[in-house]
């Protein structure tokens, strides 16, 4: 079973990790809105994310 997780970065620093797709969509939208509305030291260009596809079955069956 494959699943996606997301990490969100501000200026290459991870501020959210291992988000589900639903949590990512909500958080990403909120962050972009905040940066656009509130006066901060950040621009929308400072925001980035990483999408990872994880196979939970492979992880469960892997040996260490």
N, C-alpha and C positions, 0 to 999 in steps of 0.2 A: 504494500500500500504506500503510495507516494503522497507526500504532503508538502506544502510550501511554507517556509518561514521567512520572515523579513527582519532586517536590521536597518535602523534609520541613523544617519550620521549628520552632524553639523560640523562643517569645516573638518571633515575626516575623523571626528571623534564620535564614537558610537554613543547615542543617547537612549536608544531603545533597541533591545535585542530579542530575538526569538518570538516575534509577534505572529499571530495567526493572520490569515489573509483579511478577515473582517476587522480585526484590531488595527492592522496596518492601514487599511483604507481610511478608517476613521481618524487615526492619529496623523497620517500624512496630510489629510485635508485640513485638520485643525492647525497643524504646524504651518502649512502654507498660508492659511488665513491669518494667523497671528503675526507671522513675519511681514505680511503685506499690510496689515492694519496698524499694529503696535510699533512704535519707534524702538528699534533694537539695533544692536551692532551687527545684525545678520541680514542678509538678503536671501531671496529664494534660491539664488545660485549656490548658496552655502549649504543647502539641504541636498542630501543624496540618500539612496537606499540600495540595499543588496537583497536580491531574491535568491533563496536557496531551495532546491528541491531535495527532499530527504525521503529515502526509502526506509520506512520504519522496520519492515521485515528484515532487510539486510542488516540493519544495526542490531536487531534482536538476536540474529543468528550468527553474528560475527564472533570470532574468538580473539582473545587478547593475548 
